[in-house]
Amino acid sequence: MDSPATIAPMKRTGTELIASDVHDRLRTKILTLEFRPGTRLVEDELTATFNAGRTPVREALLRLQGEGLVSRQRGWIVEATDPANFRSIFEARIAIEGYAARLAAERLDGEGLARLEQLMAAMEVADKPRSEINRLNRAFHVEIVKASGNTLFVEMHERTQFQYWNLRLPVVFLKEQLAVSTEQHRALFQALKDHDGATAETAARRHIESTMHIVAEALSDE
């Protein structure tokens, strides 16, 4: 039997690479709410949008179906996660992102801090579309988890992100709530910059708990 060291790596075909690219781009449009729940995804339109063939587009859609982001109901449609699951999703985020922030505070270098500062500043630009703020916010949190250096945290966090953005909750954040979120981002960033792991963990947990309460209140009004 060949040892793991002697097994040749599998080669990826051009179609797989194209399908992966279509998947990533389409997933981004779904996660940033550019494609909202109930949106019909027509394969011919997607091939034109992404300048790709039908096979990679269909493969990308099948991957997204496996992730629970789309379903097939007389054609492809953007799915929505049951809002009743929101608390479990937030609890998972609190656990993962809290400790990831503690580790990130110990391991972030100057380049990583600069990327976080740029993302934070971009989110604070006035009159930015909500979809773009969502994208930047997601990138900010993903960057912190990656900075923890724990690949399992990264994988688990990616799973919570799929579920979180796919909730499609009817929540409109008020101006004052967005202002609080901005201050929480700044506090978290400062703790990371100071390499203060305990404070970074507390700040990350508080930020996500705050969002969870906003979502809970919105659901209670439904």
C-alpha positions in Angstrom: 0.0 0.0 0.0 1.2 3.5 -0.8 2.1 5.6 2.2 0.3 9.0 2.5 3.6 10.7 1.5 3.7 8.8 -1.9 0.1 9.2 -3.0 -0.1 11.7 -5.9 -2.4 14.7 -5.3 -5.6 14.6 -7.3 -5.7 17.0 -10.3 -8.6 19.4 -10.6 -10.1 19.9 -14.0 -10.9 23.2 -15.6 -14.6 22.6 -15.1 -14.1 22.1 -11.4 -12.2 25.3 -11.2 -14.8 27.2 -13.0 -17.6 25.6 -10.9 -15.7 26.6 -7.8 -15.5 30.2 -9.0 -19.2 30.3 -9.9 -20.0 28.8 -6.5 -18.0 31.4 -4.6 -19.4 34.3 -6.5 -23.0 33.1 -6.4 -22.7 32.3 -2.7 -21.4 35.8 -2.0 -24.5 37.3 -3.7 -26.7 35.2 -1.6 -24.9 35.8 1.7 -24.8 39.6 1.2 -28.6 39.6 0.4 -28.1 40.7 -3.2 -30.1 37.6 -4.0 -32.9 37.4 -1.4 -35.0 34.5 -0.3 -37.5 33.4 -2.9 -35.3 34.7 -5.7 -35.5 32.5 -8.8 -32.1 31.4 -10.1 -32.4 30.7 -13.9 -29.5 28.7 -15.2 -29.3 30.5 -18.6 -29.2 33.8 -16.8 -26.4 32.7 -14.5 -24.3 31.4 -17.4 -24.5 34.8 -18.9 -23.9 36.6 -15.6 -20.8 34.6 -14.8 -19.7 33.9 -18.3 -19.6 30.2 -17.6 -21.0 27.1 -19.2 -24.2 25.3 -18.0 -22.2 22.4 -16.4 -20.2 24.5 -13.9 -23.3 26.6 -13.2 -25.3 23.5 -12.4 -22.4 22.0 -10.3 -22.3 25.3 -8.3 -26.0 25.2 -7.7 -25.8 21.6 -6.5 -23.1 22.6 -4.0 -25.2 25.4 -2.8 -28.2 23.1 -2.5 -26.0 20.8 -0.3 -25.2 23.8 1.9 -28.9 24.7 2.3 -28.6 28.0 0.5 -30.8 27.1 -2.5 -33.4 24.5 -3.3 -35.1 23.0 -6.4 -38.8 23.9 -6.6 -39.8 23.9 -10.3 -36.4 25.5 -10.8 -33.8 26.9 -8.5 -34.7 29.2 -5.7 -32.8 30.9 -2.9 -33.8 29.3 0.4 -34.3 30.7 3.9 -33.4 29.0 7.2 -36.1 28.6 9.8 -35.9 31.6 12.0 -36.7 29.4 15.0 -33.0 28.2 14.8 -31.6 31.7 15.2 -30.6 31.3 18.9 -28.6 28.2 18.3 -26.7 29.9 15.5 -25.9 32.9 17.6 -24.8 30.7 20.5 -22.4 28.9 18.2 -21.1 32.3 17.0 -20.6 33.6 20.5 -18.6 30.5 21.5 -16.4 30.4 18.3 -15.8 34.0 17.7 -15.3 34.8 21.4 -12.3 32.5 21.9 -11.1 33.1 18.3 -10.8 36.8 19.2 -8.7 35.9 22.3 -6.3 33.9 20.2 -6.3 36.5 17.4 -5.2 39.2 19.9 -2.1 37.1 20.7 -1.3 36.3 17.0 -2.3 39.2 14.9 0.5 41.0 13.1 0.7 44.5 11.7 -0.7 43.5 8.3 -3.7 41.7 9.8 -4.5 44.7 12.0 -4.2 47.0 9.0 -6.7 44.9 7.0 -9.2 44.9 10.0 -8.8 48.7 10.3 -9.5 49.2 6.6 -12.6 47.0 6.7 -13.8 48.8 9.8 -13.3 52.2 8.2 -15.1 51.1 5.0 -18.1 50.1 7.0 -18.3 53.5 8.5 -18.5 55.4 5.2 -21.9 57.1 5.0 -24.6 56.1 2.6 -23.1 52.8 1.8 -25.6 50.1 0.5 -26.7 47.7 3.2 -25.5 44.7 1.0 -22.0 46.2 1.0 -22.0 46.8 4.7 -23.1 43.1 5.2 -20.2 42.0 3.0 -17.6 44.1 4.9 -19.0 43.1 8.2 -18.7 39.4 7.3 -15.2 40.0 6.1 -14.3 41.7 9.3 -15.4 38.8 11.4 -13.9 36.2 9.1 -10.6 38.0 9.3 -10.5 37.8 13.0 -11.4 34.1 13.1 -8.7 33.4 10.5 -6.2 35.3 12.6 -6.8 32.9 15.5 -4.7 30.4 13.5 -7.1 27.6 14.3 -8.3 25.9 11.1 -11.1 24.1 13.0 -12.5 27.4 14.2 -12.4 28.7 10.6 -14.4 25.7 9.4 -16.9 25.9 12.1 -17.3 29.6 11.7 -17.9 29.2 8.0 -20.8 26.9 8.9 -22.4 29.4 11.3 -22.0 32.1 8.6 -23.9 30.0 6.1 -26.7 29.5 8.6 -26.7 33.1 9.9 -26.9 34.9 6.6 -29.4 32.4 5.3 -31.8 33.2 8.1 -33.1 36.1 6.0 -34.7 37.6 9.1 -37.0 40.6 8.6 -34.7 42.8 10.8 -34.1 46.4 10.1 -31.3 47.8 12.2 -32.1 51.3 13.5 -29.6 54.1 13.2 -28.8 54.0 16.9 -28.3 50.2 16.8 -25.8 50.6 13.9 -24.0 53.3 15.9 -23.7 50.8 18.8 -22.4 48.1 16.5 -19.8 50.6 15.2 -18.6 51.3 18.7 -18.4 47.6 19.5 -16.3 47.0 16.4 -13.9 49.8 17.5 -13.7 48.3 21.0 -12.9 44.9 19.6 -10.3 46.3 17.3 -8.6 48.2 20.1 -8.4 45.1 22.2 -6.8 43.2 19.3 -4.4 46.1 18.7 -3.4 46.0 22.3 -3.0 42.2 22.2 -5.4 42.0 25.1 -6.9 38.5 24.7 -9.3 38.7 27.6 -10.8 42.0 26.6 -11.0 41.0 22.9 -13.0 37.9 23.9 -15.3 39.9 26.0 -15.8 42.5 23.3 -16.5 39.9 20.6 -19.0 38.0 22.8 -20.8 41.3 23.8 -21.0 42.4 20.1 -22.6 39.1 19.0 -24.9 39.0 22.0 -26.1 42.5 21.2 -27.0 41.5 17.7 -28.8 38.3 19.0 -31.0 40.5 21.3 -31.9 42.8 18.4 -32.9 39.8 16.3 -34.9 38.3 19.2 -36.8 41.5 19.7 -37.6 41.7 16.0 -38.9 38.2 15.9 -41.1 38.8 19.0 -42.8 41.6 17.1 -43.7 39.3 14.2 
